[in-house]
């Protein structure tokens, strides 16, 4: 932990942590320093230079300069204001005067700072350069004429997302009149010179970005240069009403605002036009930003269907449901189980529930101890096991990337599916493309590398020692050799001997510690010791993130014990990735079964009678953008969400009332969430949902971690019989596709298809039949140029395809794949 320091900003004494930037300290204390290019969680670019301040009478940039104990900061004086005004004048030179129709007008930072700094005249001029518009991807629109080259988009794409899909490129602008250099303030001239030379371009050298279509670049753009293609010229920003909510698509549970207004003059019904976020404090993925229009529209109360639904619930043996529901709905389903004996079946949440149970038996803890946010802030060495970083949960990928970029970190990534993107996150990343089923060996390697041996059971130590042996290898080493030669002086003819050092390569035999675990997991055992030693240099804070490959594993109990043992012996933060949406909340609230049986009511899932928010069932239900309630996110927070759109039909609480088990409103269940599972008896309307200026999140509340009894963490040795060979399929969704609701959104285009590396896709052809033990699928083949290896991926985001039944209790399956001719 950094030491606390005290600095003075404009006469106000401010407490800060050593190493914090002046700008962040000022923001945390509600002191205004203008900054156009800076993003709180990213590296400073010094592109705008408008955050100029004086620190102990020396000019510095607040976004880059670190506070020092006793420092005195002045944010405003005449010289500073003159420089800032000159910079803003330069930004305004030739900027298109289209504020009346610009998509950013009304919330444009260029407008705001121009007014804030009193720029009411223009002293500079230069011929403009034509800069056109471009559609960079399926969702991104770029207007170079509006771009001020602040580089926020470049920075967030590199530091937070990890795509690094855009960069600055040559603009071809006219050179500045050299007379300006003498007339203008230094920073204003330098910034203008850069602005004339630069524009933002895709980093791959083509007209289109090779990216994950997350849209974070549009969120951070201070002007109207980067926008969503679907939003361009569709609404004025000031017409939109912001509805605070929580994204329901993955387990991140990100804070969002649905921005709504009426369809048109002729149609007064509300419509979501876009989703925005508190981009200074969190990052959205493409599903969170673009998969917003999945509501169940034009629904009225069908009394006949309602009575049939009551009959179905009265005779139901099982309710099959997925995790795209609120905590309140989960509690209603649990009430049906308790009062009517109906079994509850949710395979994704059940796997997490079982794993948490095994972990609790071993560790005595009701929940994993840490959050992904604390890992991102505090760790400099991060490890991911059992989660496909690019697909499973976008924020886990962002954490892994951000630790490398911002914390000068290192990382280990264990996963059977090869990935070409993850290695680009940093220079100190080691990848292990192990075989499916070898996750136990991965956790044993972590024990071997990081554990305090005194905290390990003897049989574990003995097992780890079996993998070590001393071997020799030949290395090439450069040494400096003294070479003596005779040199004749050309003028005197005198000869003399001259010695000099020259490099010479020699080969020699050296001993090294061969680690068989590294070899077993597909790593370079011969050189890993040296590589790992460099990775560990100056690293102090370690973290482990585990994912659903471990929950959906025939050896899940042993993996949970190993996880608890790593936590106990390695001084390592630990966080678990819940599989989907509200699966953590469901796993805590509901008593789930391992299988469905008898007459089944499906809730957004197949069944004999279907309750559907997709509008495709026997009785309509509201989608999550039409509901109030709470979700439990992967950070172990219970967070509120609000309805953005109207809904005219029945809700689950109406059915509960029809059965004599309901409450007045759906949110009346919020305060009744089970305290014995860590929830609080807090009313929905009392839940906060905001961020403060210092970046502190105040959303809902944190789950209480309940005490338990520490059990047996003595894990078994790995079972080789579970390791898969042959043709292997992996249950994994494409980026931005999580469920039926993302698939319903009009800006999400990823198809339900088999995905493979380019080489594998070429070998398979355009369409294949995949044969499982439990059934057969016929799918199109899509090449994913960031995949590597022979394992293919099959999605599960369409509930009616019943993919979980094909894979059973695992994420991997041995299959037979045949081309369709």
N, C-alpha and C positions, 0 to 999 in steps of 0.2 A: 504494500500500500504506500502511495506517495505521501510525503510529509505535507502538512497543512501550512500554507503561507498566508500572509496578509498583504494586499496591495491596495493602493488608493486610486480610484478612478473618478475624476472630476470632483474631488473632495469627499467622495463616499468610500468608506473603508469596506473592503470586500474580502471575504475569506475564500480561499481557493486551494486546490491541490497542486503541489509542485508539478510542473510540466504542462499545466493547462494553458491554452492560448488566451491572450488578452481578450479576444473577441468573445470567446465562450464564457469567460468570467463576467464580462460586461452583460451579456445576454441573461445569464443566471441571476444577475442583480438588477434586471430591468433597466439597464443603461443602454441607450441607443448608439450604435456605431454602424453606419451604412456599410453594406457588403453585398455586392452583386454576384461575385463568382464563388463565394465560399459555401460549402455544405458541411454541416456540423459533424457528420460521421465520416467524412472523407478527407483526403489530403489536400492542403491548400494549393491553389494554382497561381496565385498572384496575378491573375489575368486582368482584374479590374482596378486594383490599387486604390479603390475608393475608401478602404478601411484605414487609411493613413492616420496615425495618431503620434503623439509625442510621449515617449517613455523616458523619464529622467532626462528631459530636454533633448532627447535624440529621436529622430524620426524613424518609426518602424511601422510595419503593417500588422494590424491587430490579428489578422487571421493566421499569421505565421509566427509571430513573436510570442515566446513563452513568458508568463508572469514570473517575477522573482520577488522574494520576500522583501518588503519595504519599498517596492517600486512605486513611483508616482506617475500616473497616466493622465494626460490631457487629451480629450477627444475632440475639442473644438477650440480653435482660435482663428484669427483672421487669415493667417497663412494656410492653415489646414483647409478652411472653407474655400479659399480661393482655388486651391489645388483640386478639391472635390468638384467645385463648379466647372472648372475647366475640363475635367474628365467627363462630366455629364454633358457638357456642350459637345464634346467630341462624339459621344455616343449618339447624340441627337443629329449630328451632321448627316444629311441624306437619308435619315431613317424615314421610311414611308409614312405619310400622313394619312393613315387609314384607320385611325382609332375608332371611328364610327362603326366599322364592320369587323375589326380585328377580334379574333376569338379570345384574346387575353385582355382586351380593354375592360377596365373596371377593376381588374386585379393584376395589372401590369406593373412590375417593379420599375421599369423604365419611366413610366408615367409618374409613379410615386416619388422616385428619387429626383426626377426633374423638378417636381413641385417642391419637395422637401428642401432642396438646395437652391431654390429661387432662380432657376435658369429661365430667364424671360427675354433673352436676346442671344444672337449667334455671332461670334467673332471669327469663325473659321469657315473655310469653304474648300471644296475639291470636287472635281467631276465624279459622278457616281459610276459604278461598274455594274453592268447587268448581272443580276443574280436571280436565277429562276427557282421554280419549285420542283419538288420531287417526292414521289411516294417511295420511301425507302423499303417498306415491307408491307405486309398485308394490313397493318394497323397504323403505321407511322407516316406522317406527312411533314415535310421539311420545307420551309420558306426561307431561302438564304437571304432574301431582301430584308427580312425582319430580324435576322440573326445578329446578335451583338458579340458573338464569339467569346462569351464568358467562360466557356468550357465546362460548365456544370454537367452537361450531358455526357461529355467525354469522361469526366471524373467519376460520376456515379456508375457509369457502365463498367469502368475498370475496377474501382475500389469496392463497390457494393455488389454488383451483379456478377462480375467476373467474365463477362463476354468480351470486353474491350473491342466492341464492334464498330466504334466510330473514333475519329481523330480529327485534328486540325490539318487542313491541306491548303495548297496555294490558291488564293482568290484571284490573283491577276489584277489587283487594284492599282490605280495610278499612284506614283511616288509622291510623297508630301513635298510641298515647297520648302526648300532648305531654310528659308527665312523664318519659318515657324519655329524651328529649333531654338532660335535665340529669343523669340517672343513668348513662347509658351512655357508654362511650368513643366518641369522635367518629366514627371509621371504621366501627365496628360499627353505629351508628345510621344513618349514611348508606347503608351497604350494605343494611341491612334495609329502609329506606325504598324503595330501588330495587327490592328483591326483591318487596315488596308491590305495587308498581305494574306490574311487568313480567312478560311471558311471551314465549316464542318463537313466532313465527307465520310463515307463508309471506309473502314480500315482495310477491307479486303481488296480495294482497288476497283470494285465494280460499282454499279449504280444502286445496289441493294445491300442492306446490312445482313450479315450472317449472325443473327442474334436470336434470343429466346422470346422476342416479341412481348417483353414485360411492360413496356411503355413507361418505365421509370424516367427516361429522358424527357418525356412530355411533361411529367409531373414537376421536374425541377427547373424546366425552362422558364426564365423570368419574363419572357416576352411571348409573342405568338409565333415564334419561329418553328417550334416543334409541337405539333398537336396530333390528336388522334384523327385519322382519316374520316372516321364516321362523324366526328363532332364539327369539322370545318364548316363554318357559316351556318350552323344549325341553331344557335342560340346566343344571345348576349349573356355574359357571365352574371350580370347583376339580376337577371330575371330568374335565376335558378335558386330553388330552395334547397338547403343542405340538410339532409337527414342523417344524423350520426348512427352508425351501425357497426356490425362486425361481419367480416367476410366469412362465409360459411363453407368455402370450397375445400380447404385443407385444414390441418390441425393447427396452423399458425394463429388462426383467429385474429387477423389483423384489423386494426381500427380503420374504418372507411367512412366516407360521406357519400351517400347516394344523392346526386344532384337532379332534382325533378322540376318539371313544370307541365302545363297542359300540352296535349298533342298539337293542337292548332286552334284557330278561332272557331272552327266548326266542331271540334272535338275537345271538350273540356276535361276529359279523363287524364289523370296524371300519367306521366311517362318518365322513366329514368333516361337522362341524356348522357350521363357519364358518371364515373366514380372518381373521387379524389381522396387524398390521404394527407396525413401530417408528415410530409416527405422529409422534413428535417430530422424526424425521430424514428421513422420506420420505413421499410421498403416493401412495396407490393409486387406481386408476380403478375403475369399476364392474365391468369384466371381472375384474380382479385380485381384487376383494373377493367377487364373487358367482358367478363362473363356475368353481366349484371341483369340482363333482360330474360330471366327464366321464370317470370311470374306465371301464375295460373289465372288467365284472364277470362272475362265474360262468364263468370260463374254466379249462379243464383242458388237458392236453397231448394234442393230437390227433395221433397218430403218422402216420396216413395223410396228413393235411393237411401235416404237416411234411415228409414225403418228397416230396410234390408241390411244395412250396415250393423244396426243394433242386433238383428237376428244372427248375423254372421259372428259378431263378437260373443254372443251368448252361447254359441255352439263351437267356438274356436278351440282347437287343441294347442295351436301355436300361432304366435304373431311373428312374422318374419319382417325385419326392418333393417335399414342401413343407418349410418351415423349422421346423415344430413337432417338432423332434428335438433330441437333445443333441449336443454336440461329439463325444462318443464314437461315437454312431451315424453321424455324418457321416464320421468317420475310418474306420469300418468300410466305408461305401459307397465311399469313396475307395480303400480297399484292394481292393475288388472291381473297381474300374476298373483299378487298376494290375496286379493279378494275373490278371484274367480278361478285360480289355479291354471291360468293360461301360460304355456311355456313361451319364453322369449328367445328368438334366434337371430343373432347378428354375428356372423363369422369374423368380421374384421375387428370388432370390439371384443369379442370373446377371446381371441388370441392375445390381445393386449392384457385383458383381465387376468387370464391364466398366468402370463409372464409376470405381471405385477404381484400376483399371489406367491409365485415361487420366489421372487425377489424379496418379498416381505418375510417369508419364512426364513430366508438366509440372513437378511440384514436387520430385521426388526423395524424397518421403515415402511410407512404406508405408501410413500411415493419416492421417486427418484429425487435426489437432494437439490439439484441445481437447475438453473434455467438457461436457455440458449442465449438470452440477452447478457447474462453474467459471463458466459463463456466468451462471447464476442468482445465484451469490454475488458475482461481481465486475463484472458489466456494468451500465451504466446506459443503454445504447442497443442494442436488439436488433432484428435484421432476419430475417424469415422469407420464404424463396423456395421455391416448389415443394412445399410441404407444407400440406395442409389442417389447420389447427391444431385444429379441433374434432373431427376424426375420425381422422387418421392415427396419432397417437401422443399419448396424453393428457399425458405428462410434458413434451412439447415445448410444448403449450398452457400447462401450469402454469408452465414457465420464462418464457414470454412474458408471462404475466399477472403473475407474481411480480416480474419486473424493473420493471414499471410501479408496482405497489403498494408494494413494500418498498424499492426502490432509487431511487424517485422518477424513474423512467426514461422513455424515449421508445421508439417502435417504428415500423417500416415493415413492412407485410404485403402481399405480392404474391401474388395468387391469382385465377384466373378465376371461381371460384364465390363469389358475394357472401355475406357473413356478417354478421348483425346483432349477434352476441354479442361478437366481437373488439373492436369500437369501444368497448364498455363497460369494457374492462380498464383504461383510463386516458385522460387528457385529451390526451396527446401522441402519438397514434397516427395515422398516415396510411395509408389503404388504397388499393391499386391493383388494381382489378378488370380486369385486362388480358385480352386474347384468348388462348385456348390456343395455344401455340406461340411466344408472345412472351417466354419466359423469358430468351432471350439479351439482349433489350433491357433486361430488369430488371437483369441483372448489369452491363450497360454503364452503366446509370444509377448503380449503386453505385460504379463506378469514377469516374464523373463527379463524384459528390458527395463521395467520401471519399479518393480516391487521391492519393498524392504524385506529381505529374506527372513528376517527375524519374525515377521508377521505372517509367514506362510506355513501351512502344515508341512510336515516332513515329507509326506508322500508326494506333494506337489514339487517340492525342491528336488527330490530324487528323480521325479519324472522329467523335470526341466534339464537336469544334468545329463540325461541320456542323449540329448540333442547336441551336446557340445564336445568338440574334439579339437586338438591342435593340429593344424595342417600347415604345409609350406606352399608358397607360390613364388613365382618369378615376377619381379617388378622392374620397371625401367626407371632409373633415377638419374637426374642431372647433377653432376658435380663440377666444380670449377678446378681445372687443371692448369698448372703453371707450365707455360711453353717458353722456351728460351730460343732466341734467334739472333743471328749476326746482322747488324745494320751498318751500311757504309754512309758516312756523311758526304753528300754530293759536292760540297764546297771544299772540304779539307781532304777528302779521301780516307779519313780515319775510320776504322772499323771498331764497333763496340757491340757488346752483347746486351740485348734488351729482353726482359722477362715480362710476360703479361698473362693474365688469367683468361682462359677460354672455357666455355661450357662443353662438357663431354657427357654423353649418355652412356650409362653402364647398366648392366643387368645384374641383379643379385637375388638370392633366395631369402625370403623372410617368413617368419612364422605368423600365423593369424588364428584367431578363434573362429572355427567353423561352426555356425549355428544351423542345425538341421531344420529347425522350425521355419527359418527364412526360406530355405530350399523347398520345404514341403508346401509353403504358401506361394511358390512361384517367384520368389525374390532372388536377388543375386547374392547368395550366401558368401561368395568369395570376397566381395567388396563392401558388403553391407555394414560391417563394423566400422570401417573408415567413414562411410557416408553418414551413418547414424551419429558418429562422434561429432561431425561438423554440424549436423542438424541440432544437436543438443547444446551447442555453444551459446552460452549466456541465456539459456531458456530456464524459466523459473516457475511458470504457471501452466499446468497440464490439464487437459480436458478430454473426456471420452463421450462421443455421441453414438448411441446405438439405435438401430432401426428395426423395421418389421421383418426382415429376413430372420432375425433371431426369435421373434414371437411365433412366426409360422415355420417352425423347425421341429423335427421329431425329437430333438434333444433340447427343447426349450428350457426344461427344468435345470439341466446341467449348465446351460448358458446363463441362466439367471443367477445360479450360484457363483459361477465364474465372475459375473458382473459385480456381484456383491463383494467377492474376494478382491477384485481389482480396486474397488472403492475403498476397502478397508486397508489395503497394503500399499497402495501406490500414491497416496496424497494427490488424487486426481479428481477434478470436477466430473460429475456424471449427469447426463440428461438423456432421456429416451424420446424418440420420435413417435407420437401416436399415429396410427395408420392413416385415418381419414377424418376430416371434418371434426365432429364432436365425439370421436371415439373414446377419448379419455373420460368425458362426462358420462357417456353411456356405460363404460366399463365400471365406473364407480357407483352409479345409481342402480343399474339393473342386474338382477341375477340371471345370467345367460346360460343357455343350453348349448351342448356341442353339436346338436342336430335338430332338425325340424321333424315333426311327425303329425299325422292325422290331418284334420281340416285346418287349413292355414289361411289366416288373414295377412295379406301383404301390405306393408306401409311403405310405399315407393319401391316395392319389390314384388316379384311374382307371388301369386297366391290363388287360393280358390275364390277369395273375394279381395279386391284390391282397393285400398285407400290411396289416392294418388294426388300429389301436388304437381304432377306433370300433365294433368288433364287427360289421362289415358286409362283411368281405372273405373271402378263401379261407383265410387263416391269421391267427389273432388275434395282436396285438402289445400290449404294455403302453402305456397312456397315460402322459403325463409326470408325473402325480401318483402313479404306481406305479413310478417309476424313480429310481435314483441316477444322477448324472452331472453334467455342467457345461453351462452356456450362456454365450454371449458376448453381453453386453448393449451397448446403444448408447453407454455410457460407457467402452467398450473394456476392460471387466473380464471375466475368466473367473470365473464365480461358480458355487458348488455348489448342487445341489438334491437333496432326499431323498425317498424313497418314503413317502407318507402312508398308502397302502392296499395290501393284499396283492394279488398277482397269481399265478395258478396255471398260466399257459401258457408258451409259448416266447417268448424274446426274440431280438432280432437277433443277439446274440452266440452264441446256440445255433445259429443258421443258419450263422454264420461257422465255428463249430467243426465243424458237419456238412460244411462244404466244406474243412476242414483249414486254416482261416485265422484261427481265433478265439483268444481268451485265456480265462483261468480265469473271470473275471467281467467284466461290462460296464465297471466302474470300473477294471479293469486297463488299459484303454485310455487313462485320463486322463493318466498320465505320458508316454504316447507321442505326445501331440498335437504337431504339427510345430513345432519350434523355429525353423525357417526362415520361419515365418509369424508369429512373435512369441509363441508359446505357451511355457510352461515345463515342464520335466520334473518336475512336482510330483505326488505321489500324491494321490488323492482325499481320503483320510483326513487329509492334512496341510493341507487348505485351510481357512482361517478363515472364519467366517460370523457376524459379530457387529458391533455398534456399541459404541463406548465412550461414556462419560457426556458427553464434550465434543462428541458428534456425529460423531466420526471413524468412517468406514466401514472395516471390516476384513472384506472378503468376497473370497475367492479371491485373484486377483492381476491387475495391469494388464498388458495386452498390451505386449510390447516393440515400440517403434517402430524399425524396421530402417532403416539408412542406405541411401541410393540416390544416383543421379546426377541433378542438376537438368537437366531437359530444356528444351524449347521452350515457353514460356508465351505466345508470340505468337498470340493468338486471332484467328480470322477474324471478319469482320463478320457480323451476323445474316442468316439466309436467310428472306426474306419468303414463300417458297413453302410453308413448313411451318406457317404461321398458318392456323388453322381458322376457317371461317365456316359459317353455317347452323345446323341442328339438331345439337346436340352432347351426347354422353353422356360421363360421367366415371366411371371405375372407382374407386369409393369406398364403403367400408363404413359403416354407421350406427355411432353411438357404442356401445361395449361389445361389438360383434360383430367378431371378428377372424378366425375360422376355424370349422371344423366342431365344434371342441371347445367353444367358447363357445356355439355354437348348440345344443349338446347339454345345456348346463346349464339347470336348471329355473327359475333366477331371471333369465335373460336372455331378454327378450321381443321384441327388435327383429326384425322379419320380413325375409325375402328379398323385397324389393320395390323398385320404382323410386321414388326420392325426388326431390321437386321443391319449389320455393318454393310458398307457398299460391296465388299467382296462376297459376303454371304448372300446378299440380296441378288446380286448378279447370278450367282450359282442357282438360286431358288427359282428365278423367273418372276413373272408378274402375279401369279396366284397359286396358292398351295392349299392342300388339305393337311391338317395337323391331327394326328391320331393320338389320343390319350387313352389310358386304361379305362377311364369313365365315359368317354365319348369322343366325338369328332367335331372339328371346326374347319370351315373353309373360309380363307381370308385372302385379301389382296396383300401384296408384299410392298413395303415402303423402305427405301434405303435411308438410314440415319448416318450421315457422314461423320458424326461424332462418336459413334459406336465402334468397337473393335472386338474382334474375336468371332466365334461361331455360335454363341448363345443367341437365341432369338427372343424377342419380347412380344408378349400378347397382352393387350389391355383388358381391364375389367370395368371400364366406366359405364358400360351399358348393362343395367341390372337384368334386362330380359335375356341376356346371353348366358347368364348363370355360370360365369367363369370360375367362381370359387368352387363349384361342384366338380369341375374338371381337374383343378389343381389339388383339391382336398385340403388337408391341413398344412400344406407347404406352399412356398412361393415358386419353387422350381419343380419341374417334372421332366422325366425322360419321355420323349415323344418320338413318333415316326412322322417325317414330313415328306409329302409327295407333291410333285408338280401337277398342276391342273393343266392339261393339254387343250 
